Amino acid sequence: MGNEYVIKRLSPQNLRETLRRVDRIAADLNVLLVVVAIGLATLDMTFLLTQTVVNNLPPITRISYDQAPPLAK
């Protein structure tokens, strides 16, 4: 029984089935990696767009009081 199991396990047909399974898993993993890459590219473009918007905003006007502002009652 032991020799038959080893021979069956190393048979070309079993190897083909294993390679088919690995190929299917790799295809699913490729889809996941493409989705992650698109998400990261979108995040990067959003960051670059917001940096451009922030750099083009008018400068902040600082207000300084000669006296302390009155407290609200």
Sequence and secondary structure as in RCSB ss.txt:
>XXXX:A:sequence
MGNEYVIKRLSPQNLRETLRRVDRIAADLNVLLVVVAIGLATLDMTFLLTQTVVNNLPPITRISYDQAPPLAK
>XXXX:A:secstr
 HHHHHHHHTSHHHHHHHHHHHHHHHHHHHHHHHHHHHHHHHHHHHHHHHHHHHHTS        SS      
